Amino acid sequence: MKAETLAAPGVEALWPLCLHIVRQRRLGKPPPDGAALTWHESQGFTLGDDWSAQAAELFTLVKPVLDRTPGSTPWVIGQLGQSLNGCIATRSGDANYINGAEVLLHLHRLRALSDAVVVGAATAAIDNPQLTTRHVEGDNPVRVVVDPTLRLSPALRVFSDGAAPTLLVCDASREAEAARRVGAEQVLGVPHLTGPDGAVDVRALRAALVGRGLRVLFVEGGGITVSRFMRQGCMDRLHLSIASVVIGDGRPGLLLPQDLSLRECARPPCRVYRMGADVLWDLDLRAAMP
Ligand SMILES: NC(=O)c1ccc[n+]([C@@H]2O[C@H](COP(=O)([O-])OP(=O)(O)OC[C@H]3O[C@@H](n4cnc5c(N)ncnc54)[C@H](OP(=O)(O)O)[C@@H]3O)[C@@H](O)[C@H]2O)c1
């Protein structure tokens, strides 16, 4: 059995309720309405008063994901863990671990609450991640690896460990080639996945994932992939976890080239959470960039 690494009164009772909500959603069923967590058509889930401060804080943080219903529009949450100077890894690609155990636990919770976890090809190549929920109780999401040019090795853990379903996303024109590498059941070919400049069209990607019943997407990195979702207006929420570390000349997090005055720049509504030694910014991008 997987164990929570953080013990907080009330969180142990709340988390199974969160998982139940997500399992109902994945089955296409309406939100469960219980005494502890009450469903309202207009405001989503509300939590009763008698929970610990830690449980109430967790609820506030994950409520936007819990409020997704089977009929909701597709919804995307991203995350980046970064240094004080905005880097998500060293230049050589070392990102393990910029943030502490509390943020890692939170990432596994977000995986458990999402239908799919999405990573870019560089993250898959460098980190060789498992993308499972092994640090929390909860079901693994579908693992989605975006590799338009089929540069990734089939030996990577996501393609070979069988721990959870995996989809290698490539252009539809290369679907057969991808199937020979990792097996047809692990391939999702998307028509016109990349534009003339080679950049991934994340709207096309999102539509293809919705076609597979994957409507709540957790984009876990890296910076190029998260930035593409943001630039193309396809990210609803971003969890930015900042660690007290300075990484000189590292890999950048958000890359959003814009020639705007400071007055014109987006200032998304946000909440700030303390996570061990790190600080997590929960940014409501949809409110900032309709
Ligand atoms: N701190 C965090 O929260 C966090 C989270 C995830 C990842 N990371 C770190 O972020 C880094 C990766 O992020 P990123 O922004 O550079 O890229 P990414 O978003 O993971 O992947 C996107 C790009 O990967 C490129 N790519 C580069 N090297 C590749 C290779 N060896 N094989 C296949 N594709 C490759 C692709 O280029 P083409 O367009 O040419 O195909 C694509 O544009 C890693 O060091 C990882 O450890 C940190």
The ligand as an SDF file (V2000), in Angstrom:
LIG
                    3D

 48 52  0  0  0  0  0  0  0  0999 V2000
   11.3310   21.6420  -12.3320 N   0  0  0  0  0  0  0  0  0  0  0  0
   10.2680   21.1300  -12.9390 C   0  0  0  0  0  0  0  0  0  0  0  0
    9.1230   21.3340  -12.5090 O   0  0  0  0  0  0  0  0  0  0  0  0
   10.4650   20.2870  -14.1690 C   0  0  0  0  0  0  0  0  0  0  0  0
    9.3730   19.5820  -14.6980 C   0  0  0  0  0  0  0  0  0  0  0  0
    9.5750   18.8290  -15.8470 C   0  0  0  0  0  0  0  0  0  0  0  0
   10.8260   18.8220  -16.4390 C   0  0  0  0  0  0  0  0  0  0  0  0
   11.8460   19.5040  -15.8920 N   0  0  0  0  0  0  0  0  0  0  0  0
   13.1610   19.5620  -16.5390 C   0  0  0  0  0  0  0  0  0  0  0  0
   12.9850   20.3600  -17.6950 O   0  0  0  0  0  0  0  0  0  0  0  0
   13.8950   19.9390  -18.6930 C   0  0  0  0  0  0  0  0  0  0  0  0
   13.1290   19.7020  -19.9800 C   0  0  0  0  0  0  0  0  0  0  0  0
   12.2730   20.7780  -20.2440 O   0  0  0  0  0  0  0  0  0  0  0  0
   12.3070   21.5760  -21.6060 P   0  0  0  0  0  0  0  0  0  0  0  0
   11.5540   22.8290  -21.3810 O   0  0  0  0  0  0  0  0  0  0  0  0
   13.7140   21.6790  -22.0680 O   0  0  0  0  0  0  0  0  0  0  0  0
   11.5620   20.6230  -22.6610 O   0  0  0  0  0  0  0  0  0  0  0  0
   10.1650   19.8230  -22.6530 P   0  0  0  0  0  0  0  0  0  0  0  0
    9.0680   20.7840  -22.4990 O   0  0  0  0  0  0  0  0  0  0  0  0
   10.2270   18.6950  -21.7230 O   0  0  0  0  0  0  0  0  0  0  0  0
   10.1670   19.1640  -24.1060 O   0  0  0  0  0  0  0  0  0  0  0  0
    9.9220   19.8920  -25.2910 C   0  0  0  0  0  0  0  0  0  0  0  0
   11.0250   19.7700  -26.2970 C   0  0  0  0  0  0  0  0  0  0  0  0
   11.8530   18.6520  -26.1460 O   0  0  0  0  0  0  0  0  0  0  0  0
   12.7680   18.7900  -27.2220 C   0  0  0  0  0  0  0  0  0  0  0  0
   13.8690   17.8710  -27.0310 N   0  0  0  0  0  0  0  0  0  0  0  0
   15.0220   18.3170  -26.5240 C   0  0  0  0  0  0  0  0  0  0  0  0
   15.8460   17.2970  -26.3280 N   0  0  0  0  0  0  0  0  0  0  0  0
   15.2400   16.1740  -26.7250 C   0  0  0  0  0  0  0  0  0  0  0  0
   15.6350   14.8210  -26.7740 C   0  0  0  0  0  0  0  0  0  0  0  0
   16.8260   14.4180  -26.3330 N   0  0  0  0  0  0  0  0  0  0  0  0
   14.7620   13.9340  -27.2400 N   0  0  0  0  0  0  0  0  0  0  0  0
   13.5590   14.3290  -27.6570 C   0  0  0  0  0  0  0  0  0  0  0  0
   13.1390   15.6080  -27.6450 N   0  0  0  0  0  0  0  0  0  0  0  0
   13.9770   16.5260  -27.1710 C   0  0  0  0  0  0  0  0  0  0  0  0
   11.8000   18.7830  -28.3220 C   0  0  0  0  0  0  0  0  0  0  0  0
   12.3930   19.3740  -29.4010 O   0  0  0  0  0  0  0  0  0  0  0  0
   11.8750   19.1680  -30.8990 P   0  0  0  0  0  0  0  0  0  0  0  0
   10.7950   20.2010  -31.0370 O   0  0  0  0  0  0  0  0  0  0  0  0
   13.0820   19.4350  -31.6620 O   0  0  0  0  0  0  0  0  0  0  0  0
   11.3830   17.7700  -31.0480 O   0  0  0  0  0  0  0  0  0  0  0  0
   10.6390   19.6470  -27.7340 C   0  0  0  0  0  0  0  0  0  0  0  0
   10.5850   20.9100  -28.3050 O   0  0  0  0  0  0  0  0  0  0  0  0
   14.5700   18.6950  -18.1760 C   0  0  0  0  0  0  0  0  0  0  0  0
   15.8520   19.0460  -17.7090 O   0  0  0  0  0  0  0  0  0  0  0  0
   13.7010   18.2480  -17.0140 C   0  0  0  0  0  0  0  0  0  0  0  0
   14.4730   17.6220  -16.0270 O   0  0  0  0  0  0  0  0  0  0  0  0
   11.6960   20.2490  -14.7680 C   0  0  0  0  0  0  0  0  0  0  0  0
  1  2  1  0
  2  3  2  0
  2  4  1  0
  4  5  1  0
  4 48  2  0
  5  6  2  0
  6  7  1  0
  7  8  2  0
  8  9  1  0
  8 48  1  0
  9 10  1  0
  9 46  1  0
 10 11  1  0
 11 12  1  0
 11 44  1  0
 12 13  1  0
 13 14  1  0
 14 15  2  0
 14 16  1  0
 14 17  1  0
 17 18  1  0
 18 19  2  0
 18 20  1  0
 18 21  1  0
 21 22  1  0
 22 23  1  0
 23 24  1  0
 23 42  1  0
 24 25  1  0
 25 26  1  0
 25 36  1  0
 26 27  1  0
 26 35  1  0
 27 28  2  0
 28 29  1  0
 29 30  1  0
 29 35  2  0
 30 31  1  0
 30 32  2  0
 32 33  1  0
 33 34  2  0
 34 35  1  0
 36 37  1  0
 36 42  1  0
 37 38  1  0
 38 39  2  0
 38 40  1  0
 38 41  1  0
 42 43  1  0
 44 45  1  0
 44 46  1  0
 46 47  1  0
M  CHG  2   8   1  16  -1
M  END
$$$$
